[in-house]
Amino acid sequence: MAHIYYRVGFLFERLIALSVIAIFLGASPLLAQDRLALIIGNSTYESIPALKNPQNDATAVSEALSNLGFDVTLLTDATSDQFWLKLDDFVTRAETAETTLFFYSGHAFQLEGANYLVPVNAQLKSRQAIFDETWSLDGIIKRLQARNRQTLIFLDACRDSPLPQNVTANGGG
């Protein structure tokens, strides 16, 4: 079962959440191979407004999880191709993991009841581009979930629509 944590505003609150996870999971570094984390921090977008904190937040979460014994993969300013390659590798490695954790910080939005995470190279110039150029959170969760492991999903997402006005005026965000 996936647990979703939406941004509440402060790195401190995320670190408290990670501490609770550490208590729940046990903080033994000997189990690092059983606990994997994929951390994404997107700040510098090509066609939509940049964000100040995602890279720093992702780095801080990555360091905290490493200290808790997670085997961490950190990806900053991820393009769509880079993300899918890392996710494919992560899913393969997760087959024997007891726990997987996914953390995303960057632009995200909701469209037609589904949540989408935005890679740094997304252009988002049309409604169809929203489906073609972003990462479906539901799709990510489906790839990460397995009955034999715990899956944790954390989102630290700017929910202001990064979409052009002409796209949002047509029901795009």
N, C-alpha and C positions, 0 to 999 in steps of 0.2 A: 504494500500500500504506500502511496506517495503522500508526503506531507508537504504542504506549500506554505512558505513564510513570505508574505509581501512586505515591502519596505515600510518601516515605521519611522524612518528618518535618521537614525543615528547608528554609527558603527558600534557604539557601546552596547546597544540593545542586541545587535547581531552577536557580539562577543559573549554576552550573557547566554544567548541561545546556544552558542557553540559550547559553552561550559556545561550547560544542562545536557547537551548531547554527549559530551565527554563522560559525565557521571553515568548517564544511561548506558553508554557503550563500554565503559571501562577504558581507562587511559593507558593501557599497556602498549608501549611501542613494539612489543614482540608480535602483535597482531596486525602490523601495518599491511601485510600482504592480503589480509582479510577485509581491509577497509580502504576503499578508493574514493578519491574526490576529483571531480572535474570542475575547475574554477575558471569562469570567463569574466573578464572586465573590459568592456568596450567604452572608450572615451572619445576617441578622435574619429569622427564620422566624416566621410567624403562629401556627402550631399545634404546632410541634415545637421542641425546644431550639435556642436561638441558638448560633452559633459565633463565636469571637473573631477569628480570623485571615483568613478568606476574602477579605473586601473589601480588606484591606491587602495580602495576597499578590497578588491580582489587579491591584491598582494598581501594585505593584512590578514584576510581570511585564510589564504593559502599558508602563510606562516603559522597561524594559530592551529590549523588542522595538521600540519606537519609535526608540530610540537605535541599534538595529541596522538601521533602514531599513524596518521593517514598517509597513504601513498598518493601524493597530489600531482595532478597535471594542471598547470596554470597556462592560460592562453589570454593574451591581452590584445586589444584591437583586432579581433578576429574577423577575417573575411568569411564569406559563406563556405568557400572551398576548404579553408583551414579548419573551420569548425567541424564540418562533416568528416574530414579525415581523422581529427582527434576523437570525435564521438564514436566513429567506427572502431578505432583502436580501443577506446575506453570500454565499449560494450563487449568486445572480445575479452579484454582483461577482466571484466566484471563477472564473467561466467562462473568463476570460482570464489568470488568475493562474498563475504557475509553481509557487508554494508556498502552501499554506494551513496555518494553525496554529490549533488549538482548544485552549483552556486552560479548565478548570473547577475551581473550588474551592468546596466546600460539602458538604452531605449527599449520600450516594449509597449504594446497596445493591444486592445481587444477589438475584434471585428466579428460580427455575426456569432457572438457567444464563445469565440475561441481566442486564446491568447497567443501573441506572436512576439518573438524576440528578434531584435534588429541587428544584423551584422554591419560592420563599419562600411562595407562597400555597397549597401542597399541604396538604390536610386529613388524608389517609391514615387514614380512619376505617373502611375496609373493605378486603378483599382486592381487590375490583374497582377501588377508588379508586387502588390502586397502579398499575394499568395505565392508568387514565384521567387521572391527575393528575401523572405524572412524565414525564421525557424518556428515552426508550430510547437508550442509548449506541449500540447497533447501528444504529438509525434515523438518528442524527446522522452516524455514520461513512459510511453509505450515501449520504447527501445530500452529504457533503463530498468523497468520493473521486472521482477521475477518472483515467483512464489517462494523460492529458497533464500531470498535475501531481503534485507530492509533497504528501502530507497527513500532518501531524503532530498527534497527539492527546496532550495532557497532562492527567492527572487528579490533583488534590490533594484527595482526597475523604475525609471522615470516614466510615469504614465501620461505625461503630456504628449499629445499626438505630434509626432515628427512629420506628419503627412502634409503635403501641400494643400493649401486652402481649397483648390478646385477638386481634390480628391475627397476631403472631409465634407465638403458641401454636398457631395453626392452619396453620403452615407458611408464613407470609407473609414471612419474612426469614431 
